[in-house]
Amino acid sequence: MTEGEVHTAEVADDVGKAYGEWFKGYIRLFGRRCLEWLLVYLFGYYNASFGWLMAPLFFLVLRDKRAKEKKVKFDIVRSLANANEKDVLFEIQRFSNLPSWVTFPDMERVEWLNKIIRQLWPYAGHYVKDLCKYTIEPSIRDALKGYKISGFQFEKIILGDTPPRFSGVKVYDDTSRHEIIMDADFAYAGDCKFEVRMARIRAGIKDLQISGRIRVVMKPLVRQVPLVGGLQVFFLNNPDVDFNLIGVADVFDMPGISDILRSIVIEQIANMMVLPNRFPIQLVDDINVVELKCPMPAGVIRLHVIEAKNLMKMDVGVMGMGKSDPYCILYLGAQKFQTKTINNTVNPKWDYCCEASANVIRRQRILIECWDYDYSPLKSYENDDFLGRANLDVYSIWKNGEMDMWVPLSDAKSGRLHIRATWLDLADASNLLEVQLEEIRALQNLTKNPLHSSVLLVWVDSAKKLNPSHKSIPDPFVRLHVGNSTMETTPRLRTNDPVWEEGFTFLVRNPKTQELKVEVIDQKTGQVQGKAEIDLNTLLREKSLEIVGEEYILSGASGGLASVKLTLTLRVFKTAQKRDDGDGGPKEKVEEIGVTAAEHLKESPSIDEMICGTVSPIMQMAALPTGTQEDHLRKRVICNAGEHNLGRIQLTVKYGPRNNLVIVVHKVEYLQKEEDGELPDPYVKLYLLPDRSKDSKRKTDVIKDDCSPVYDERFEYSVAPNELTQRTLDVCVINKKGLLHFQRSSVMGQIRLDCGLLDPNKATEWYDLRPEIESDSE
């Protein structure tokens, strides 16, 4: 055959294949439609209930909609992972006019690392395939034999062509000289596919997506190769995880059920490597294993969710009236807390208090989500309506010592939360225990949730001679009890002298009255091999509140020789003070003899105010007649009331790392009374000009009959860095006094701040109120 004839034959063959595929697709579509109409006909013919037809159709529609949304998200993330970084930056700059260095302001680009990973990814796929086939598969098959299940094997192990991607890396330079801390933004949206077969049943997972910020701590640094004694790898917060199920498991890819499966996967990841859990890797033998695998927390955060206001109405009734059934979920790493549900209100009061251990200070945040409860037979959050979320920076809480303010809810039309967060340092002084117990007793009058005074770190090292006289060798693990908290080690298979080397952290209410219960249990039989009870009061008598490497005899053990080796460390809570000023937090606590509590909260005057308000009046009053002293006292008040004698306002205005403009309205002083001598009802209204729409409007609460109101309310605006110089913050103090709802409120004073001229070193400042610049309507 000639070359032309061969080309013609290939074209004809391609056309035939294309026609065949089109014809097969048409036949499948025709058969599906015929089956659907047949089902509808049979339902009508046999007078079946219409609900039996609509229920599966409803779930199929939801499933198709969910599958399309997930496919779009996968395609977007995968295209970003495969695209060149320069192309991504170019597309961003087309729409935002940002220079390339603004795109990653705090992270260093590591495109060279992504190129290396892309080159190594095919070889990683072969390694994972061999690992699954020759190591994981035999171990799972042996484990399933105990349950009389056979035939387990991996059918498909495909790692895919899309490698993980690191969008940025940051190495901290203000840490201890004995450690290196590195953060990396990690994202994987691959085309992997894992399929297993077990007893003629096939199931699997594909299109796995996981993203989050991962931290690697290299500590301690040693003098021998590899110069690093160990690694700690963990996520700062729960990563975003998504996946698709295939085979028999595809039945569970339905609304509600899929969310339960996803939450289970996230929970397992959190239990392994989301703070406070870490994945330790020991590289050198001669290091402190306790410090590597179970370090002491940096502190404890006491969170008090007091109340919320103006939440969205999700349960709408007749004539548009409605309420919600709100509750809050709080996350700090893998730690999760939930308030009770308050029914039929948009202004709930929870007075919920909880305590969470904070293992790192920088780059971790507390996430608070507000939900409207709706009944679900699966007891999942699928039916609950989202009311908004708020974030608290752990570093800000540590820096301020205590934060008490109203936080607006993002991703919501309205609503804000009243949160109080207190940082508790950890001290090794037993004399601080009574002080902390007194604080707890005072707080217990406000909340019914149990509060704690100290933290206990338990290091389970090993055990000896558990069951030497019996032929049956146990699979031992240790179960620890402190109060209502229970934790367990991983089992060690077939040994009388197990070595665990695992650490656990417990919050203790009162170490004077509580004890630690230790049980060594055989996993196979469930029998207790031995137990011990340790009075925590003995730790208070130790010099550093610590017992290192103590062997405790296990009562009830066979032979009476069994013992368990533990290291116990107790730390007492100490309420932290503010570390420095100027960021909008509360001031340090001041204790002065003969000073009232109201004077404690009063702001200390500046040097200029002291000269204007004290020295000058005294010198002038000494030389003037008595009749003119009242005039000079009046001038002193005017000096404190600002340049225009309208009062002054204290604000914190700063630009946050999440491209958000944070405004804290602290208080207003020396407002003028009304003409008839009545006290005003002031509130503060904010606009981010030039936008005067409803979305730009923020308002504080109205304080009744007060010329020096205190607000301490926090507001946020989402502003891109390139737009900051084009924005002006308009702040008005308005008098709400009036009987009629539609009566226009009067502006008592106003200021405007150019957002492009904000000084990060002077975030908190006093501003003199000026006359109204232009008319503002409510």
Secondary structure, DSSP 8 states (H G I E B T S, - for coil): --HHHHHHHHHHHHHHHHHHHHHHHHHHHHHHHHHHHHHHHHHHHTT--HHHHHHHHHHHHHHHHHHHHHHHHHHHHHHHHHS-HHHHHHHHHHHH---HHHHSSSSB--HHHHHHHHHHHHHHHHHHHHHIIIIIHHHHHHHHHTTT----EEEEEE--S---EEEEEEE-SSS-TT-EEEEEEEEEE---EEEEEETTEEEEEEEEEEEEEEEEEE--B-SSTTSB-EEEEEESS--EEEEEEEEGGGGG-STTHHHHHHHHHHHHHHHHHBTT--EEEE--SSS-HHHHHS---SEEEEEEEEEEES----EE-GGG-EE--EEEEEEETTEEEE-----S-SS-EEEEEEEEEES--SS-EEEEEEEE----TT-SSSS-EEEEEEEEEHHHHHHHSEEEEEEE-BSSSS-EEEEEEEEEEEE--GGGHHHHHHHHHHHHTT--S---SEEEEEEEEEEE-SSTTSSS---EEEEEEETTEEEE----SS-SS-EEEEEEEEEES-TTT-EEEEEEEETTT--EEEEEEEETHHHHTSTTSEEEEEEEE-BT-GGG--EEEEEEEEEEEEE-----SSSSS-------TT--HHHHTS----HHHHIIIIIHHHHHHHHS-GGGHHHHHHHHHHHHTTTTTS-EEEEEEEE-TTSEEEEEEEEEE-----TTS----EEEEEEEET--SGGG-EE----SS-SS-EEEEEEEEE--GGGGGG-EEEEEEEE---SSTTS--EEEEEEEEEGGG--GGG-EEEEE-B--SS----
